Amino acid sequence: MNTEFSFIILTYNEEIHLPRLLESISGFDAELFVLDSFSTDTTTAIAQAAGAKVLVHKFENHPKQWDFALKSFPIKTPWVICLDADQIVTPELQQQLLNFRDTDYQNISGIYFNRKNFFKGKWLRFGGYYPFYLLKMFRYRVGYSDLNENMDHRFIVPGNIIIWKKGHLLEENLKENNIRFWIDKHNRYSDLLAQEETERILGLRNQTIKPKFWGSPDERTAWLKQLWWRLPRYVRPTVYFIYRMVFKLGIFDGRTGIIFHFLQGFWFRLVVDIKIDELIKQRDADRDKK
């Protein structure tokens, strides 16, 4: 049994994704822990057949789900790797993990993996989507889920971090090949993000990660978010879409890529802005009734 790291995977109706992921990590002889959100397909059966320890927990948002997972599973290894069910570990990343020894990383607390994201079979190489680093591996009981985020989940790891630029996580949600699924999913996400931003406007929610442009990938994201919050609503989706298309060369992702950048970079952000205004107006109306 692997004594260096264990895997935690979040699932919900992932019978088309989970076998791919499990196959890509089957060579590590590592403990598997799966936190499911009441799947109605064969997800949990697939996980159990692979030897995973499975818990079921009602889903509110990703940060809370990861927080529950990290606090509930009996992790015995010094490191944990947290993956989404629609991700795959590539052979080059597999080799880095096979060579991983805790004794070689005594002064390191977290490791970023490089992600390749796909939409309708298309690798999104431009538009700010590659390279894209995700903090997925960290010391157990050192890293934790950032509960100050409502939709955009990330882990906080005090201490030194490094980036593995070689090797990749491949991320492709095959269910998103049906555009109705993508739209319904992001409509739900827009509810979460609008609520989060409204709470930030009202001073009810803080930012955990220290914003730093020249810092870690997550510190830079925190800095960019502060810039985003200062931009005027309804203007910022257009600015962001142009930034992705022109300055981040999203135009070179071709028709499928441009559709994605429009939907995720403009449409989704515009819906969030509309919902923020609705929440603020509803709050003002409720306050006037008192």
N, C-alpha and C positions, 0 to 999 in steps of 0.2 A: 504493500500500500504506500502511496506517495506521502512522504512526511514533510514536504515543502509547502504545498498549497492544496486548497480545496476549491470547488466550483459552486457558486450559487447562481441559479437561473430563475427568472420570473416567467410565468406562463399564463396564458389564457387562450384556450382553443388554438393550440399550436401544433396540431397533429401533422400539418404540412411542413412545419419548420423544425420542430424538435429533433426528428431523426437526423437531419443534416448536421445540426450542431453537435449532437451526441456522437455521431460518427467522427467528427473532426477533433474531438477531445478524448476519444476512446483509448488512445495509446498512453495516457498519462497515469493510469491506475490510481486516479485521485477520487476522493469522496465527492459525491454529487448531492447537492441539496436543491430541491425544486419547491418554490413557493407559488402555488397556483391560486387563481382567482375564480374558483368554481366553474371550471371548464365544463362544457356540455358535450365535448367530443372525447376522443381517446387519449388526450394529452397525458393525464395522470397515469394511465395504464402503460403508455410508452415509457414514461419516466421510471416507473417502478420496475418495468422489465429490464431497464438498463442499470438497475441497482441503486437508483436515487432514493434518498429519504425525502418524502413529500409531505408538505403541510399545505393547508388551504386557509386562505384569509381573504376577507372581503376587500376589494380594491377601492381606494379613495383617490389616490394619485400615486405616481411613481416614487417620489421621495418617501412617503409614509410606508409604501410597500417594501422598499429597500430597508428602511429603518426596522420594520418588523422582522424581516428576514435576518438581518445581521444580529438582532437581539434574541432570536428564537431558535436558531439551529445550533447544535452542539459541535461547533468548529474546533478541531484539535490541532490544526496546522498553524504555523506562524503567519502564513499568507492566505489570502482569499482572492479569487478571481470572480467578478460579478458580471454576468453576461445576460443579454437579451436573447430570447428564443430564436429570433430571426437572424442571428449572427452566426458566422462560421469562422473557425480558426484556420488560417492558411498554413500550408506545410512549412513555410519559412518561419512563421511565428511559433508553430509547433516545435520546431527545432530549438528556438531560443528558450522555450519553456522546458523542454527536455533537459537542456543544459543548465537550467536555473538551480542554484544552490543558495540557501539563505545565508550561509557563511560568506558568500561573495558580495552580499548586499547589506552588510551590518549597519552601514550609515545611511541606508535608503529606507524610506517608509512607503513610497508609492511609485507605480510605473504606469506611464501613459502608453496605450497602444494606438497604432495608426489605423484609421478606419477608411474603407472604401464603401461608399453608399451607392445603392442601385435603385432606380425607379423604372418600372416596366421593362426590366432587363438591360437598362442603359446605365453604365457607370457614369456618375456625375463627377467628372474630372475638374470642372471649372465652377465658377459662381461662388467660390469660397468654401467648396465642399471637399477639396483635397489639396494638400494633406489636411486631415482633421484628426486631432488627438483626443482620445477619451481615457480618463483615469479609471482603469478597470481592475487593476491589481494593486493591493495594498496590504499592509500589516493588519491582521485581525485585532480588533479592539483598539487600534490606532485610528484607522479611517472610519468615517461615519457618513450617513446620508444627510444632505443639507435640507433641513425641514423648512428653511426660509424660502425655498422654491416650491411653487405649487404645481407647475407643469414640466419645467425644464430641469430634469433631475441631474444631480452630480454628487460626487463624493468629496468630502473634506478630509485631507490627510495632513496633519501637522508634521513638520519635519521635511527632510530632503526628498525630492522627487526626481525621476529621470524619465526620458522619452525614448521609447524604442521606435525608431523611424523605419527600420527594416521589418518585414513581416507585416501582415495586415489582419484585421477583422473585416470580413466581408459582411455587409448588412443589406439584406434585401427582403422586404416584406411582400411575399407573393400575393397576399390577400389584397394588397394595394394595386394589383393589376386591374382590379375592378374599381373604376373611379368613384363609384358610389360609396364603396367602403372607405376610400381615402377621404372623401368629403365629409362623410358622417363622423369619422374618427377625428378629423381636424375641427369639425364643428364642436365636438365635445372638448377638445383641447382648448379651443378659443374661450369656452366658458371658464375653464380653470385659469387661463392666462389673464383674462379680463378681470376676474376676481382678484388675482394676485396684484396686478398693476393698480387697480382701484385701491386696494389696501395700502400699497406703497404711496399713492397720492395722498391718502389720509394719514400717513405716518403710522400705520398699524403693522407694517412688515418691514424688516430690515434686510440688508444684504450681508451675508455671512462672510463671503470671500472678499479680501481686500482688493479693490480695483488697482490694477497695475498694468499699463500698456506693454511694458517690457518684461513682464513676469511670466508665470506659467501659463499654459493655454487657458485654464479656467480663470486666472487673474486677469488675463487680457479680455476674456468674455465678460467678466464683471465690469471692466472699464468701458467696454463697448455698450453694455446695457445701460450704464449711467448716461452715456451720450444719447442713446435711444430714448430714454425717459425724458430728456430735455427737449427733444424735437417735437414740433406741433403734431397733435393727432391729425389724421387724414392726409397730412403732407408726408409723414415719414414712410408709409408704405411705398409711395412713388419713388422717394429718394433711395430707399433700400433696394428696390427692384432695379433701378438704373445702376446703382453701385454694383449689384451682382452681375448684371448684363454687360456693362461696359468695363468697369475697373477690375472686376474679377473674371472677366472674359466668359461669362456664362453663355454668351451667344454661340460659343464654339461647342457647346454641349449638344447642338443640333435640335431638331424639332421636339423630341421627347424631353430633352433637358430643359429647353425653354418653357415647355408646358409646366414642368415641375417648378422651376424658379418663379414663374408667374403665380402659380397656385400657392406655393409655400412662402414666397418672398413678398407677394403683393396681396393676393386675395385673402389669405389667412390673416395677415397683419391688419388689413382693412376691417375684416369682421371683428377682430379683437377691439379695434378703436371704436367701432359702432357699439359694441357691447359695454365698453367702459362708460360711454356717455349714458347708455340706458341704466347702468347700475348707479351712476352718480345722480341722475334725475330721479330714480326711484328712491334713493336715500334722502334726497332733498324733500321729495313729496311726503315720505314717511315722517320726516322731522317736522314738517309744517303741520301735520295732523295732530301732533302732540301738544 
